[in-house]
């Protein structure tokens, strides 16, 4: 084998090695992209489920709070309605207030 043949053979081997490296890099990139896609899909699904769970909890809490508010308001209205007005005491208190202001 002369020098030109050896050099040609080495260049051919180097070219094949570069092709192997390029192919390996492309495969690695493809695998990384696939893994990222799968992880992103899993994350999105978990995020959606957690968001849905929290939204449901919020709606239940909101409804319960509204219900309690209405019940307490109604109880307060009943208490106010059932309380009688003592006009005699009110008049005395009003007279006292007016006299102090004068």
N, CA and C atoms as a LAMMPS dump frame, in Angstrom:
ITEM: TIMESTEP
0
ITEM: NUMBER OF ATOMS
306
ITEM: BOX BOUNDS ff ff ff
-5.0000000000000000e+02 5.0000000000000000e+02
-5.0000000000000000e+02 5.0000000000000000e+02
-5.0000000000000000e+02 5.0000000000000000e+02
ITEM: ATOMS id mol type element x y z
1 1 1 N 0.831 -1.167 0
2 1 2 C 0 0 0
3 1 3 C 0.883 1.241 0
4 2 1 N 0.607 2.113 -0.884
5 2 2 C 1.411 3.329 -0.899
6 2 3 C 0.746 4.394 -0.032
7 3 1 N 1.382 5.502 0.127
8 3 2 C 0.922 6.574 1.008
9 3 3 C -0.444 7.121 0.589
10 4 1 N -0.667 7.227 -0.7
11 4 2 C -1.957 7.75 -1.179
12 4 3 C -3.102 6.813 -0.804
13 5 1 N -2.855 5.512 -0.933
14 5 2 C -3.884 4.545 -0.575
15 5 3 C -4.165 4.587 0.927
16 6 1 N -3.089 4.669 1.716
17 6 2 C -3.252 4.731 3.183
18 6 3 C -4.015 5.999 3.563
19 7 1 N -3.602 7.089 2.973
20 7 2 C -4.264 8.357 3.258
21 7 3 C -5.725 8.313 2.823
22 8 1 N -6.018 7.763 1.692
23 8 2 C -7.392 7.621 1.197
24 8 3 C -8.215 6.737 2.117
25 9 1 N -7.585 5.635 2.577
26 9 2 C -8.27 4.727 3.491
27 9 3 C -8.588 5.439 4.816
28 10 1 N -7.618 6.192 5.341
29 10 2 C -7.831 6.923 6.588
30 10 3 C -8.935 7.972 6.441
31 11 1 N -8.955 8.654 5.314
32 11 2 C -10.002 9.647 5.072
33 11 3 C -11.373 8.985 4.985
34 12 1 N -11.428 7.809 4.353
35 12 2 C -12.686 7.076 4.255
36 12 3 C -13.174 6.667 5.653
37 13 1 N -12.249 6.162 6.482
38 13 2 C -12.594 5.75 7.849
39 13 3 C -13.06 6.962 8.665
40 14 1 N -12.368 8.094 8.492
41 14 2 C -12.736 9.311 9.215
42 14 3 C -14.122 9.786 8.769
43 15 1 N -14.423 9.679 7.505
44 15 2 C -15.728 10.062 6.976
45 15 3 C -16.824 9.159 7.533
46 16 1 N -16.538 7.85 7.592
47 16 2 C -17.512 6.907 8.162
48 16 3 C -17.728 7.175 9.647
49 17 1 N -16.638 7.497 10.358
50 17 2 C -16.744 7.811 11.787
51 17 3 C -17.582 9.074 11.992
52 18 1 N -17.372 10.083 11.154
53 18 2 C -18.148 11.318 11.255
54 18 3 C -19.628 11.035 10.994
55 19 1 N -19.898 10.169 10.032
56 19 2 C -21.28 9.803 9.733
57 19 3 C -21.917 9.076 10.909
58 20 1 N -21.157 8.168 11.531
59 20 2 C -21.65 7.46 12.717
60 20 3 C -21.959 8.438 13.856
61 21 1 N -21.072 9.405 14.061
62 21 2 C -21.277 10.403 15.119
63 21 3 C -22.521 11.232 14.805
64 22 1 N -22.663 11.635 13.553
65 22 2 C -23.843 12.416 13.164
66 22 3 C -25.129 11.626 13.38
67 23 1 N -25.087 10.348 12.977
68 23 2 C -26.259 9.487 13.168
69 23 3 C -26.576 9.299 14.647
70 24 1 N -25.536 9.102 15.452
71 24 2 C -25.728 8.934 16.898
72 24 3 C -26.302 10.213 17.506
73 25 1 N -25.813 11.362 17.075
74 25 2 C -26.323 12.64 17.58
75 25 3 C -27.787 12.839 17.184
76 26 1 N -28.111 12.485 15.948
77 26 2 C -29.496 12.61 15.495
78 26 3 C -30.411 11.692 16.307
79 27 1 N -29.962 10.47 16.565
80 27 2 C -30.761 9.531 17.375
81 27 3 C -30.915 10.046 18.806
82 28 1 N -29.834 10.573 19.369
83 28 2 C -29.902 11.135 20.723
84 28 3 C -30.87 12.311 20.761
85 29 1 N -30.812 13.171 19.777
86 29 2 C -31.73 14.313 19.707
87 29 3 C -33.183 13.845 19.603
88 30 1 N -33.401 12.808 18.78
89 30 2 C -34.754 12.274 18.618
90 30 3 C -35.265 11.7 19.939
91 31 1 N -34.417 10.954 20.643
92 31 2 C -34.817 10.365 21.918
93 31 3 C -35.094 11.438 22.978
94 32 1 N -34.244 12.443 23.017
95 32 2 C -34.443 13.541 23.97
96 32 3 C -35.754 14.265 23.664
97 33 1 N -36.006 14.527 22.394
98 33 2 C -37.24 15.213 22.007
99 33 3 C -38.461 14.368 22.368
100 34 1 N -38.374 13.065 22.157
101 34 2 C -39.484 12.168 22.5
102 34 3 C -39.709 12.154 24.004
103 35 1 N -38.626 12.076 24.771
104 35 2 C -38.748 12.077 26.23
105 35 3 C -39.344 13.395 26.723
106 36 1 N -38.908 14.504 26.145
107 36 2 C -39.467 15.807 26.522
108 36 3 C -40.956 15.873 26.193
109 37 1 N -41.334 15.336 25.05
110 37 2 C -42.735 15.34 24.638
111 37 3 C -43.576 14.52 25.618
112 38 1 N -43.071 13.346 26.003
113 38 2 C -43.792 12.487 26.94
114 38 3 C -43.898 13.14 28.318
115 39 1 N -42.809 13.723 28.782
116 39 2 C -42.821 14.391 30.09
117 39 3 C -43.766 15.581 30.08
118 40 1 N -43.782 16.324 28.984
119 40 2 C -44.661 17.487 28.873
120 40 3 C -46.12 17.048 28.884
121 41 1 N -46.418 15.963 28.176
122 41 2 C -47.791 15.457 28.152
123 41 3 C -48.217 15 29.554
124 42 1 N -47.322 14.314 30.264
125 42 2 C -47.627 13.871 31.624
126 42 3 C -47.834 15.077 32.541
127 43 1 N -46.981 16.087 32.401
128 43 2 C -47.102 17.296 33.21
129 43 3 C -48.429 18.002 32.92
130 44 1 N -48.754 18.156 31.642
131 44 2 C -49.995 18.828 31.271
132 44 3 C -51.21 18.091 31.832
133 45 1 N -51.187 16.766 31.771
134 45 2 C -52.305 15.976 32.29
135 45 3 C -52.426 16.142 33.805
136 46 1 N -51.292 16.08 34.489
137 46 2 C -51.318 16.248 35.952
138 46 3 C -51.782 17.654 36.314
139 47 1 N -51.315 18.647 35.586
140 47 2 C -51.714 20.038 35.82
141 47 3 C -53.223 20.193 35.622
142 48 1 N -53.741 19.606 34.557
143 48 2 C -55.174 19.678 34.272
144 48 3 C -55.987 19.034 35.384
145 49 1 N -55.55 17.86 35.818
146 49 2 C -56.272 17.143 36.872
147 49 3 C -56.243 17.924 38.187
148 50 1 N -55.088 18.456 38.534
149 50 2 C -54.964 19.216 39.781
150 50 3 C -55.794 20.494 39.705
151 51 1 N -55.771 21.144 38.56
152 51 2 C -56.577 22.35 38.371
153 51 3 C -58.068 22.028 38.518
154 52 1 N -58.476 20.938 37.944
155 52 2 C -59.873 20.523 38.031
156 52 3 C -60.254 20.215 39.48
157 53 1 N -59.378 19.523 40.197
158 53 2 C -59.635 19.193 41.606
159 53 3 C -59.768 20.463 42.439
160 54 1 N -58.834 21.383 42.255
161 54 2 C -58.868 22.624 43.021
162 54 3 C -60.088 23.468 42.67
163 55 1 N -60.454 23.498 41.405
164 55 2 C -61.644 24.252 40.989
165 55 3 C -62.895 23.666 41.627
166 56 1 N -62.99 22.339 41.662
167 56 2 C -64.14 21.694 42.296
168 56 3 C -64.19 22.016 43.785
169 57 1 N -63.047 21.946 44.458
170 57 2 C -62.992 22.284 45.888
171 57 3 C -63.423 23.732 46.112
172 58 1 N -62.95 24.625 45.254
173 58 2 C -63.301 26.032 45.385
174 58 3 C -64.801 26.233 45.223
175 59 1 N -65.392 25.607 44.197
176 59 2 C -66.826 25.767 43.951
177 59 3 C -67.637 25.233 45.129
178 60 1 N -67.245 24.085 45.673
179 60 2 C -67.953 23.523 46.833
180 60 3 C -67.844 24.464 48.023
181 61 1 N -66.65 24.976 48.262
182 61 2 C -66.434 25.901 49.37
183 61 3 C -67.243 27.179 49.179
184 62 1 N -67.264 27.676 47.966
185 62 2 C -68.019 28.894 47.653
186 62 3 C -69.511 28.672 47.886
187 63 1 N -70.033 27.551 47.42
188 63 2 C -71.452 27.251 47.607
189 63 3 C -71.79 27.1 49.083
190 64 1 N -70.919 26.428 49.828
191 64 2 C -71.138 26.253 51.259
192 64 3 C -71.124 27.597 51.975
193 65 1 N -70.201 28.456 51.609
194 65 2 C -70.116 29.785 52.212
195 65 3 C -71.353 30.606 51.888
196 66 1 N -71.795 30.555 50.644
197 66 2 C -73.007 31.281 50.262
198 66 3 C -74.227 30.762 51.03
199 67 1 N -74.292 29.453 51.168
200 67 2 C -75.407 28.854 51.888
201 67 3 C -75.392 29.301 53.36
202 68 1 N -74.206 29.252 53.984
203 68 2 C -74.099 29.696 55.385
204 68 3 C -74.466 31.173 55.523
205 69 1 N -74.014 31.975 54.569
206 69 2 C -74.313 33.407 54.595
207 69 3 C -75.824 33.636 54.562
208 70 1 N -76.505 32.954 53.643
209 70 2 C -77.95 33.115 53.533
210 70 3 C -78.663 32.638 54.798
211 71 1 N -78.196 31.535 55.375
212 71 2 C -78.801 31.027 56.605
213 71 3 C -78.61 32.014 57.755
214 72 1 N -77.4 32.542 57.89
215 72 2 C -77.14 33.497 58.969
216 72 3 C -77.913 34.796 58.755
217 73 1 N -78.016 35.225 57.511
218 73 2 C -78.785 36.43 57.212
219 73 3 C -80.256 36.218 57.555
220 74 1 N -80.78 35.076 57.194
221 74 2 C -82.176 34.779 57.502
222 74 3 C -82.392 34.697 59.009
223 75 1 N -81.462 34.068 59.722
224 75 2 C -81.572 33.999 61.185
225 75 3 C -81.528 35.396 61.795
226 76 1 N -80.678 36.244 61.263
227 76 2 C -80.592 37.622 61.758
228 76 3 C -81.89 38.382 61.487
229 77 1 N -82.45 38.193 60.281
230 77 2 C -83.718 38.839 59.954
231 77 3 C -84.827 38.366 60.901
232 78 1 N -84.84 37.073 61.177
233 78 2 C -85.842 36.522 62.098
234 78 3 C -85.679 37.115 63.494
235 79 1 N -84.443 37.22 63.935
236 79 2 C -84.168 37.777 65.263
237 79 3 C -84.638 39.221 65.327
238 80 1 N -84.329 39.993 64.299
239 80 2 C -84.729 41.406 64.261
240 80 3 C -86.259 41.509 64.217
241 81 1 N -86.877 40.671 63.394
242 81 2 C -88.338 40.718 63.256
243 81 3 C -89.039 40.345 64.554
244 82 1 N -88.461 39.399 65.275
245 82 2 C -89.115 38.934 66.502
246 82 3 C -88.869 39.861 67.683
247 83 1 N -87.943 40.777 67.539
248 83 2 C -87.674 41.713 68.619
249 83 3 C -88.7 42.839 68.55
250 84 1 N -89.411 43.03 69.656
251 84 2 C -90.423 44.084 69.687
252 84 3 C -89.78 45.442 69.945
253 85 1 N -90.501 46.473 69.604
254 85 2 C -90.017 47.828 69.825
255 85 3 C -90.725 48.363 71.071
256 86 1 N -89.94 48.753 72.045
257 86 2 C -90.48 49.346 73.276
258 86 3 C -90.523 50.852 73.063
259 87 1 N -91.675 51.34 72.641
260 87 2 C -91.816 52.751 72.286
261 87 3 C -91.602 53.666 73.484
262 88 1 N -91.995 53.225 74.666
263 88 2 C -91.819 54.067 75.862
264 88 3 C -90.331 54.282 76.128
265 89 1 N -89.579 53.202 76.113
266 89 2 C -88.118 53.334 76.348
267 89 3 C -87.469 54.144 75.24
268 90 1 N -87.93 53.946 73.997
269 90 2 C -87.365 54.684 72.877
270 90 3 C -87.62 56.185 73.042
271 91 1 N -88.818 56.536 73.454
272 91 2 C -89.146 57.953 73.65
273 91 3 C -88.295 58.571 74.744
274 92 1 N -88.126 57.844 75.844
275 92 2 C -87.295 58.349 76.941
276 92 3 C -85.862 58.541 76.453
277 93 1 N -85.342 57.575 75.752
278 93 2 C -83.978 57.666 75.245
279 93 3 C -83.842 58.806 74.246
280 94 1 N -84.808 58.977 73.382
281 94 2 C -84.789 60.059 72.411
282 94 3 C -84.838 61.42 73.107
283 95 1 N -85.721 61.547 74.102
284 95 2 C -85.814 62.798 74.866
285 95 3 C -84.485 63.102 75.547
286 96 1 N -83.871 62.092 76.105
287 96 2 C -82.591 62.265 76.79
288 96 3 C -81.521 62.714 75.809
289 97 1 N -81.498 62.113 74.646
290 97 2 C -80.517 62.449 73.609
291 97 3 C -80.728 63.889 73.136
292 98 1 N -81.959 64.264 72.898
293 98 2 C -82.256 65.62 72.414
294 98 3 C -81.907 66.649 73.481
295 99 1 N -82.203 66.354 74.727
296 99 2 C -81.906 67.302 75.805
297 99 3 C -80.408 67.489 75.998
298 100 1 N -79.639 66.418 75.832
299 100 2 C -78.174 66.545 75.971
300 100 3 C -77.575 67.373 74.85
301 101 1 N -78.139 67.301 73.674
302 101 2 C -77.651 68.029 72.52
303 101 3 C -78.005 69.498 72.606
304 102 1 N -79.068 69.825 73.271
305 102 2 C -79.531 71.213 73.323
306 102 3 C -78.704 72.081 74.229
